[in-house]
Amino acid sequence: MSNADQNYWHRRDFIKGIGATAAGMVLSSCAISGDRSAKGLTEEAAAIKPVVNPGTLEKPNITVGYVPVNDCAPFAIAWKKGFFRKYGLNVKLNREASWATSRDGLIFGRLDASPVVSGAVTNARIGAEGARHAPLCAAMTIHRHGNAMTMNKAMWDFGLRPWYEYKQQYGDRALEAFGRDFRNYFDKQPPERKVWAVVLSSAIYEYFIRYVSAAAGVDPFKEFRVIIVPPPQMVTNVRIGAMQAYMVAEPWNTRAITGNEGVGFTFAQGKEVWLGHPDRLLGVMQSFIDNYPKTYRSLVKAMIEACQYCSKPENHKEVAELLTDRSFTGAKPKKPGAPITKFTGPAILGNYNYGGFDGKDRTIKAADNTIFFDIPDNIPKQPGENSTFLWRSRSIWLMTQAARWGQIQEFPKNADKLAAKAWRTDLYRDIASEMGIESPKDDYKVESPEVFIDNKGFDPSDPVGYLNSFEIRANAPTRFYMS
């Protein structure tokens, strides 16, 4: 084995060293899941007259999971406003402890449907390391954006700053400048202080932190290890030093900043890594679509309508307030007089604060912090495209990342067929048309260079060429490492 190979952070190292410590500390959170689930029928839901007779559905009584982060908003709204009931469904919502239990609940039959992290569906199909091999499917995106990377105070004190400030100060050399600071920080740390956390292995958050690191010239195989931590445990584990940084969905980034928990700052929102990226998908097993096609169509319609509701600016305050409920994120400020949406609001209302420890206000107003349906004008889009539409080409991008980081041995030769089975654009287009919603006519599109942090575009017609163009990757002929 070469010295380079010996220096890899193997994925089994997740459970070693500090990773084991962090995992132990978060296990106690798993038992609370079912107790906090939203229950019953709200007054608003009870007043809704169904447009679909439950008797015509194969399985009107279903169990749907959700995870306590901001993107459970469409599930909360579908429950509160009666969109499930409108389409003939009696839904039992189940609060999941983590993204792993949300995914595994589908695979092992405990859940009929549940949100899954982008990458989970694709990697279940290709059998990527760290993902369970299963015929998962998705026909719609729950939301785009709505996530961020948080770094701890020690990284701030060393000189690291939010990504947008690197861009303002260094322009085209921003990645080089960030890479220098990032690498120098880790050079001075012992192994137990070289830890990044994500919510699920073999999924888009892990790919993003590896992508950003490699784009800055820092080999993520060598510089730090990646561990898995459920969203509500992120802030606590940074506070006690179990990890130095993490990537998660809101409100667990906003919780960390000065004025809240004061343990870190936002380095970058996910939209700064890939503008327009899909975050959560509505996952089901293939058997659910096959056995209960009418039920599935009702579920997708209810969720699309809920996403439309969450997307409207006039509803943002209501959505952000609903998310603070104990059944959902439970993220309410303890300080008397603080706005109830102090934690959940920034990524929904658009007044996002990156934080920091120098007293400077880093609040930036934007319409694209979390996208549920309508796509803001600053994001490239095709005619008829809305946020719930799935681009099958993006599952191909996720496969390139699984191959890039050694989770599969090679890029799948039947990638197009796997994408067609897993990302059901065809079903979405058909279901949405019944709701009078237009969709793009194509399943694939080229991602332009300007939407990625490193200005490296993606052409789904040449995924292998794209994969091989990265200097830092698993099994690369030459390892580039700047020390």
Steps between C-alpha positions, in 0.01 A plus 500: 500500500636844407562776751219699338261210548608459860414865562140470380228558753319169444125509544518241777687767697162668550455293813854535628655760725295812551241371254408229746476757778268722297288205393458393860392844607227522237347156544293615796303728268356209301245401763306829483398469135153351525395699807524833317320409180220731387169331579129539440301709256527877518193720479609623157554145373164382635327776302650381170268312266692218325518514121608136498281233661721303742305189397647522151858480630679170548651611833348823635658453845874555473795588725727781386828592665663840545818628668513804735657751264351791306430291193231305684289812431297348212415197717397729786289713266339201326398375845385836639316627191342169407670437165542132590128481580413690182648220291335218692788414732501434872866561580673410823808722524803348671784720629828330411815528712737528203530480122619141531181396680294694247661303216507167681138535606410479132731211422381286792132585454439706814418808288303526177666828396760731646739778396850382413824690446599547135728213419322248722267382221773484235751330729248242616461403134873479425591339834747770603707438811321647801158470332257211531440321169128528426254603222424849630317749279412868496275699270534846652733731686378624839723806487825644368763680710421557870828359633842632596850423627579612855855543634591535869642803680855360491487507120378859515777595742753345262381733224242306302200707386172455310551404137334814365764709678778303330331579169470868588865526605675268253270477196619229262762388754246436776534121491877527518480734801245285678702186427809656656317591820312169512815292453703705747232456764496121470882485488505629858235262637535157663297217338210534744449859382477417132135396488211608277148374561224441247150361540541189282782320323495463122277802444520857376619659827803273518566567132478875555759517778735276304434700182574835664813369668636347180413809296716699742790256450458318830472121474208394721633144514801626693407816684192408704257222570123501448255376764122466501292696754120560508402865438377595851831382651731710281526810718555305823777292348682809375468659843668205672769471232390173339539662156619826354250550219182356358249524217131477576162649409368800684421596773807319636747741339323810626489345849883505508572867434576786739185625667361147501724217624822684411705193406567568132426690180363410157782449251272453198146413413462198271375729226851651488641157416242414236234761423164331450599161641232257620508433872217267604297258291172327583617141528298180467581141412435384144245253638290785641465657155425161342250380761327830585517719188188707583613551858840611378350753261292647782807525721705681236213740429461581870872564534519715186212712628670529840822611331306762304353631827842515667640684199264800518665799677177585682512157668867503607436637848231240569727223374794616710279519810353153441850355478575612856234262632638218714362250250726641228836667578412617851748784440362781715716770659524484879573870538185697597381738232696334218301443178359148493654453154849602611642162396262373233435836332830601333504219242123530437447878518828568320684717755795265541770582756840333450609605849859561610684612811598857415168675557439551126149446368516236227128482427430467128152519350435250222203324343679171434606383847240222491304427183179297525333563162548832319860546383646852551627686195868478602500124441529363144187305409327344202150586371238342725747414774409527866692384804306175548601377154778238503777526241609144431841633394564602860487138612781444248701778672448325833630176349816679383560609858447149637766383254724799569519422870542125465153396615462297180788347306410659169233715342200277412482400134119492528477837677219627275285194574564526872410869492177425314396244762587716800422861402147471359482818295247325278260449792544855623422643158185288474374577853579871479315530169183380673543798735544741210873537572737530205830309501817510289484266203850360552634280781863609467668837496851643503599676823682820405841581655378808688270298728791310661744644753799404280338609169518145369189414298341158471393339172300182575584363153864449610498405869821296483689787339365731770606256773851457360550875474534529879858482623400412856296182501519139608720282278637801313821417309684779686416629844530876536565605858612846605658507844 
